[in-house]
């Protein structure tokens, strides 16, 4: 039995972002599914792994499903879940949306990725056109979940409706200070400046690597620009993608985590860095401004060099860790659960009345 008024729910999450992709969306959905299971709910995830796929042009690491609607319709007809959440605006998301609209079934969505900005960075396609398309995708959703108050305000100004907060968490057992890794390190390499994330044009990594900083720069991650950046910045340490303890150790070794992106909706790596005791340097943009709220946890500045040097000087590893402890995956999962809208199967063929899951959540929902 679940903790939702004694009822265990069957939830289907539809996502075009899934392993082997490595990004914040994949980690968020995986962790949320695990937490929902701990709360007694059943979660089925529909991903590209269940379909014939092709690589996304210019981004071969991402595979997209071909003609997914017939199979998605059969799956959802058979499973008859209590709630459907559509996590992405890709082919699977569109197929699930079509299914729900054709049957009068309520559903929720989430806005994880700034595709209009990413598309503009790669092709110069007008952002206003892309946002109109994305806004239309989310318009029928009963709840459009967003990670931060700043993003909610921005999307509301762009005409999005039904916006609800769904924050993020961090594994504070995996991502933790590891002082033993910092003892006896080669002082000539320090300070150690770290970037973790996709190595792609929209992440603005060049801004970090071009910044004049003492010490050593390290980039952890994989992506379409990795080989280009390796050739361009030969004095930078590129490790490729790291996972588990190896990734956590990289965070804990660093003196400062540098986040040059201007387009992320949250930046899960920011909280992972803080949990590891590492202060953050970033631009004062959506994502960082919602997380780095204490000077002891980092610095935000339009001059990235100033942000880096200030974070290094004033950052407190103890304050970073303390701030990260306020991010709980359980609290975030309860927030997600409260935003769901349940399918009333008894009335589905008639009035299609909706039942909000918010009234069922026992624990307080984070603001």
SVG drawing of the C-alpha trace seen along z (x, -y; Angstrom):
<svg xmlns="http://www.w3.org/2000/svg" viewBox="-21 -41 75 46">
<polyline fill="none" stroke="black" stroke-width="0.4" points="0.0,0.0 1.2,-3.5 1.3,-6.5 -1.3,-8.3 -4.5,-7.9 -3.6,-4.2 -3.7,-3.7 -0.8,-2.5 -0.8,-4.2 0.3,-2.9 2.1,-5.7 3.4,-5.6 6.2,-8.0 6.9,-8.6 10.3,-9.9 12.5,-10.3 15.5,-10.8 16.8,-7.5 20.0,-5.6 22.5,-5.3 22.0,-9.1 23.8,-10.8 22.1,-14.0 20.1,-15.6 16.8,-14.6 17.7,-10.9 19.1,-11.1 16.0,-12.9 13.5,-10.5 15.5,-7.5 15.7,-8.8 12.1,-9.9 11.0,-6.4 13.1,-4.8 11.6,-7.1 8.1,-6.5 8.8,-2.7 9.9,-3.3 6.6,-5.1 4.8,-2.0 3.8,-3.1 4.3,-1.1 6.1,-3.0 6.4,-1.9 8.7,-3.9 8.2,-4.0 11.5,-4.9 13.2,-4.7 14.6,-1.3 11.2,0.2 11.1,-1.0 13.0,-1.1 15.2,-4.2 17.6,-6.3 20.3,-8.7 19.3,-12.3 21.0,-14.3 24.2,-16.0 23.8,-14.3 24.4,-10.6 24.3,-9.8 20.6,-10.5 18.3,-8.0 14.7,-8.9 11.8,-6.5 10.3,-5.9 6.5,-5.8 5.9,-5.1 2.1,-5.8 0.6,-2.4 2.7,-0.7 2.3,-3.4 -1.5,-3.3 -1.5,0.5 0.7,0.3 -1.5,-2.4 -4.7,-0.7 -3.4,2.5 -1.9,1.0 -4.6,-1.5 -2.5,-3.4 -3.8,-5.8 -1.7,-8.7 0.4,-9.5 3.3,-11.8 5.0,-13.0 8.5,-14.1 9.8,-15.2 8.6,-16.8 10.2,-14.2 8.5,-11.6 7.4,-9.5 6.1,-12.5 4.1,-13.5 2.7,-10.0 1.6,-9.8 0.0,-13.3 -1.9,-12.3 -3.1,-9.2 -4.4,-11.1 -6.1,-13.8 -7.8,-11.3 -9.3,-9.5 -9.9,-12.4 -7.4,-11.2 -5.7,-13.8 -1.9,-13.9 0.9,-16.0 4.1,-17.2 7.5,-18.6 9.7,-21.3 13.3,-20.0 15.2,-21.4 15.4,-24.7 15.1,-23.2 14.4,-26.6 17.8,-27.9 19.6,-24.7 18.1,-24.7 19.0,-28.4 22.6,-27.8 22.9,-25.0 20.9,-26.4 19.9,-30.0 16.3,-28.9 14.1,-31.7 13.4,-31.1 10.0,-32.7 8.9,-30.1 10.3,-27.2 8.7,-28.5 5.3,-28.7 5.6,-25.1 6.7,-24.0 4.0,-26.1 1.4,-24.4 2.7,-21.0 2.3,-21.7 -1.0,-23.7 -3.4,-20.7 -1.3,-19.4 -3.1,-19.5 0.2,-20.4 3.4,-21.6 6.1,-20.8 9.2,-23.2 12.3,-23.0 12.5,-26.6 10.4,-29.6 12.5,-31.7 11.7,-29.3 8.0,-29.3 7.9,-33.0 9.7,-33.1 7.5,-30.5 4.4,-32.3 5.6,-35.4 5.9,-33.4 2.2,-32.3 2.6,-28.9 -0.2,-27.9 -0.8,-25.3 2.8,-25.7 3.7,-23.8 7.0,-23.5 8.9,-20.2 12.3,-20.7 15.4,-18.4 17.3,-16.4 20.8,-15.0 22.3,-11.8 24.1,-13.1 25.6,-9.7 27.3,-9.4 28.1,-13.1 29.9,-14.1 33.1,-15.8 36.1,-13.4 38.9,-15.3 41.3,-12.4 41.3,-12.9 42.5,-16.5 45.3,-15.7 48.8,-15.4 47.6,-16.5 50.1,-18.1 49.8,-21.7 51.2,-22.8 48.0,-21.6 45.8,-23.7 43.4,-25.3 41.4,-22.6 38.5,-24.0 35.9,-21.4 33.2,-21.3 30.8,-18.3 28.1,-17.8 27.4,-17.2 30.2,-18.5 27.9,-20.3 27.6,-23.8 24.7,-24.8 26.7,-24.3 29.0,-27.2 32.1,-25.3 34.4,-27.5 33.6,-30.4 35.1,-28.4 38.1,-27.0 39.0,-30.4 38.9,-32.1 42.4,-33.0 42.6,-31.1 45.6,-29.8 45.9,-26.0 44.2,-23.2 41.0,-22.9 39.2,-19.6 36.2,-18.6 34.2,-15.5 31.6,-14.4 31.1,-13.3 29.3,-14.8 29.6,-16.0 32.2,-18.7 34.6,-16.6 37.1,-16.0 37.0,-19.6 37.7,-20.9 40.5,-18.4 42.3,-19.8 41.6,-23.4 42.5,-23.3 45.4,-21.0 46.3,-22.1 42.8,-21.0 42.3,-17.5 39.4,-15.7 38.3,-12.6 35.3,-11.6 32.1,-10.5 32.5,-9.3 29.9,-7.6 29.2,-6.6 32.2,-7.0 34.5,-8.1 32.2,-11.0 31.7,-11.8 35.5,-11.8 36.0,-14.3 33.5,-16.7 35.1,-16.3 38.7,-16.9 37.8,-20.1 38.5,-23.5 35.7,-25.2 32.9,-23.9 32.5,-26.1 29.0,-26.1 29.2,-28.2 25.8,-27.3 23.2,-30.0 20.4,-27.7 19.9,-25.0 16.6,-24.8 18.1,-23.7 21.6,-22.3 21.5,-19.1 25.3,-19.2 25.3,-22.4 23.7,-20.6 26.0,-17.6 29.0,-19.9 27.6,-21.6 26.9,-18.3 30.6,-17.4 31.6,-20.6 32.7,-22.4 31.7,-26.1 30.2,-27.1 31.1,-29.8 28.5,-30.6 26.6,-33.3 23.7,-35.0 21.1,-33.2 18.1,-30.9 19.2,-27.8 22.2,-29.1 20.3,-32.1 17.8,-29.7 20.5,-27.6 23.5,-29.7 21.8,-32.1 24.6,-32.3 28.0,-33.9 29.6,-31.1 28.3,-28.6 29.7,-30.3 29.6,-33.4 27.5,-34.5 28.9,-37.2 28.7,-38.2 32.5,-38.1 33.2,-34.3 36.8,-34.9 35.5,-37.2 32.9,-34.5 35.6,-31.8 38.2,-33.7 35.5,-35.0 34.0,-31.6 37.5,-30.2 38.3,-32.9 35.0,-33.1 33.5,-29.7 33.1,-27.5 33.1,-23.8 31.0,-23.4 28.4,-25.9 28.2,-24.2 27.5,-20.9 24.9,-22.3 23.0,-24.0 22.9,-20.8 21.4,-18.9 18.2,-20.9 17.7,-19.1 15.9,-15.8 14.8,-13.4 12.0,-12.2 10.6,-15.7 11.0,-16.3 9.2,-13.1 6.3,-13.9 6.1,-17.3 6.0,-15.4 3.3,-13.1 1.2,-16.1 1.3,-17.6 -0.1,-14.4 -3.7,-14.3 -5.3,-10.9 -7.4,-9.3 -10.9,-8.6 -11.5,-5.3 -15.2,-5.0 -16.0,-8.3 -13.5,-8.3 -16.1,-7.4 -18.4,-10.1 -17.5,-13.4 -13.8,-12.6 -13.7,-14.2 -10.2,-14.6 -8.9,-13.8 -5.9,-15.7 -3.3,-13.8 -2.3,-16.8 -5.0,-16.2 -3.6,-12.7 0.0,-13.6 0.6,-13.2 3.9,-15.0 4.2,-18.8 5.0,-19.8 8.2,-21.9 7.7,-25.5"/>
</svg>
